Amino acid sequence: MRHGNLFVISGPSGAGKGTLVARLLQEVPDAWVSRSVTTRAPRGGEVDGVHYQFASDEEFQNLVDHEGLLEWATYAGNRYGTPRATVEEHMAHGEQVVLEIDVQGAFQVRDKMPAAHLVFVEPPSLEVLEERLRGRGTETDEVIAKRMDAAAVELSHKMEYDMRLVNDNLDEATAELVRYVNEQAEEARG
């Protein structure tokens, strides 16, 4: 059995984090993605425990007060966080736990679990990133401008990560991420 590890994947919106994580799950059988706990109400089709762990404000605050979250933040009036117990349980079973969270959350996790492996996914350029965001066809110019501003801030932290991965070629980026996860799992075991 391999040793359980924690991998935190961050990067700007449009860098391809979600696609890389989905491919990682297909390539690494013992990889598991953590589900966030949130105070927001479920949207149509969302199932508690599948898409998110839905919690009341009181339940969420109890987790905060008792160190039950590795990281948490507020977005659009709702709180989101990573449950510590679930992550630790999966790691104890030898799984490679993956969190797909923002830079702020990544540094909160590192403070609580210094052995976490932080991976920053970046686009080949800001121009490519903007093309990807526009190519989605789901956001207004104003939203894209905000995402581009946020990307500049996130990119300024990339050197604080253990691994930086330029997602220029999806197959190569996937192979590089899979190799890194497997190396860490084997190294920890040895």
SULQUI-V767897 format. One record per helix or strand of 3 or more residues. SS is the DSSP state (h for helix, s for strand). FROM is the first residue (numbers start at 1). TO is the last residue. If there is no record, write none. Layout:
SS;FROM;TO
SS;FROM;TO
//
This chain:
s;5;10
h;17;27
s;31;33
s;36;38
s;52;54
h;57;65
s;69;75
s;78;83
h;84;92
s;96;100
h;103;112
s;117;122
h;126;136
h;141;155
h;158;160
s;163;166
h;170;189
//
